[in-house]
């Protein structure tokens, strides 16, 4: 039977690898928010998406902002609908 000896040796990581490891731990950490904010979150996403979409009608001078607003609007609408649909999924 063959045993691994990776537990015996400490891993020596470069600075870049250490930062990547720490960032991964930070991004996968659970975040606890108040119940009120949790319940309002999908509606906030929908409101922000619709607001950004309507704002694109008033952009005239700075045309380079238009794709950014559209991308933000699509992302917010997608997230709002996704979160709303997942929370209101019928239980089998």
C-alpha positions as a Markdown table, in Angstrom:
| # | Residue | x | y | z |
|---|---|---|---|---|
| 1 | Unk | 0.0 | 0.0 | 0.0 |
| 2 | Unk | 1.4 | 3.4 | -0.9 |
| 3 | Unk | 1.0 | 6.4 | 1.4 |
| 4 | Unk | 1.3 | 10.0 | 0.5 |
| 5 | Unk | 3.9 | 12.1 | 2.4 |
| 6 | Unk | 2.4 | 15.5 | 1.5 |
| 7 | Unk | 1.1 | 16.0 | 5.0 |
| 8 | Unk | 4.6 | 15.7 | 6.5 |
| 9 | Unk | 6.1 | 18.6 | 4.4 |
| 10 | Unk | 4.9 | 22.1 | 4.8 |
| 11 | Unk | 3.9 | 23.8 | 1.6 |
| 12 | Unk | 6.2 | 26.7 | 0.6 |
| 13 | Unk | 4.1 | 29.0 | -1.5 |
| 14 | Unk | 5.2 | 32.0 | -3.4 |
| 15 | Unk | 3.7 | 35.4 | -2.5 |
| 16 | Unk | 1.4 | 35.3 | -5.5 |
| 17 | Unk | 0.2 | 31.8 | -4.6 |
| 18 | Unk | -0.4 | 32.9 | -0.9 |
| 19 | Unk | -2.4 | 36.0 | -2.1 |
| 20 | Unk | -4.5 | 33.7 | -4.4 |
| 21 | Unk | -5.1 | 31.3 | -1.5 |
| 22 | Unk | -6.2 | 34.1 | 0.9 |
| 23 | Unk | -8.4 | 35.7 | -1.8 |
| 24 | Unk | -10.1 | 32.3 | -2.4 |
| 25 | Unk | -10.8 | 31.9 | 1.3 |
| 26 | Unk | -12.2 | 35.4 | 1.4 |
| 27 | Unk | -14.5 | 34.9 | -1.6 |
| 28 | Unk | -15.9 | 31.6 | -0.4 |
| 29 | Unk | -16.6 | 32.9 | 3.1 |
| 30 | Unk | -20.3 | 33.1 | 4.1 |
| 31 | Unk | -21.7 | 36.5 | 4.6 |
| 32 | Unk | -24.6 | 37.1 | 7.0 |
| 33 | Unk | -26.9 | 40.0 | 6.2 |
| 34 | Unk | -30.0 | 41.1 | 8.0 |
| 35 | Unk | -33.3 | 39.3 | 7.1 |
| 36 | Unk | -34.8 | 42.6 | 5.7 |
| 37 | Unk | -31.9 | 43.1 | 3.3 |
| 38 | Unk | -32.1 | 39.4 | 2.3 |
| 39 | Unk | -35.8 | 39.7 | 1.4 |
| 40 | Unk | -35.4 | 43.0 | -0.5 |
| 41 | Unk | -32.3 | 41.9 | -2.5 |
| 42 | Unk | -34.0 | 40.6 | -5.7 |
| 43 | Unk | -36.2 | 43.7 | -5.9 |
| 44 | Unk | -33.2 | 45.9 | -5.5 |
| 45 | Unk | -31.5 | 44.0 | -8.4 |
| 46 | Unk | -34.6 | 44.5 | -10.5 |
| 47 | Unk | -34.9 | 48.2 | -9.6 |
| 48 | Unk | -31.3 | 48.8 | -10.4 |
| 49 | Unk | -31.5 | 47.0 | -13.7 |
| 50 | Unk | -34.6 | 48.9 | -14.8 |
| 51 | Unk | -33.1 | 52.2 | -13.6 |
| 52 | Unk | -29.9 | 51.6 | -15.6 |
| 53 | Unk | -31.9 | 50.5 | -18.7 |
| 54 | Unk | -34.0 | 53.7 | -18.5 |
| 55 | Unk | -30.9 | 55.8 | -18.0 |
| 56 | Unk | -29.5 | 54.7 | -21.3 |
| 57 | Unk | -32.2 | 56.8 | -23.0 |
| 58 | Unk | -30.8 | 60.0 | -21.5 |
| 59 | Unk | -27.1 | 59.4 | -22.4 |
| 60 | Unk | -26.3 | 61.6 | -25.3 |
| 61 | Unk | -22.9 | 63.2 | -24.9 |
| 62 | Unk | -20.9 | 60.3 | -23.4 |
| 63 | Unk | -21.7 | 57.5 | -25.8 |
| 64 | Unk | -18.9 | 55.3 | -24.3 |
| 65 | Unk | -21.0 | 54.9 | -21.2 |
| 66 | Unk | -23.9 | 53.3 | -23.0 |
| 67 | Unk | -22.5 | 49.7 | -23.2 |
| 68 | Unk | -21.5 | 49.8 | -19.5 |
| 69 | Unk | -25.0 | 50.8 | -18.5 |
| 70 | Unk | -26.6 | 48.1 | -20.7 |
| 71 | Unk | -24.2 | 45.5 | -19.4 |
| 72 | Unk | -25.0 | 46.5 | -15.8 |
| 73 | Unk | -28.7 | 46.6 | -16.6 |
| 74 | Unk | -28.7 | 43.1 | -18.1 |
| 75 | Unk | -26.6 | 41.7 | -15.2 |
| 76 | Unk | -28.9 | 43.2 | -12.6 |
| 77 | Unk | -32.1 | 42.0 | -14.3 |
| 78 | Unk | -30.6 | 38.6 | -14.7 |
| 79 | Unk | -29.5 | 38.3 | -11.0 |
| 80 | Unk | -32.9 | 39.7 | -9.8 |
| 81 | Unk | -34.9 | 37.2 | -11.8 |
| 82 | Unk | -32.6 | 34.4 | -10.9 |
| 83 | Unk | -32.7 | 35.1 | -7.2 |
| 84 | Unk | -36.5 | 35.6 | -7.2 |
| 85 | Unk | -37.1 | 32.4 | -9.2 |
| 86 | Unk | -34.9 | 30.3 | -6.9 |
| 87 | Unk | -36.5 | 31.6 | -3.8 |
| 88 | Unk | -40.1 | 31.1 | -5.1 |
| 89 | Unk | -39.4 | 27.7 | -6.6 |
| 90 | Unk | -42.3 | 25.3 | -5.8 |
| 91 | Unk | -41.3 | 22.6 | -3.3 |
| 92 | Unk | -41.8 | 19.0 | -4.6 |
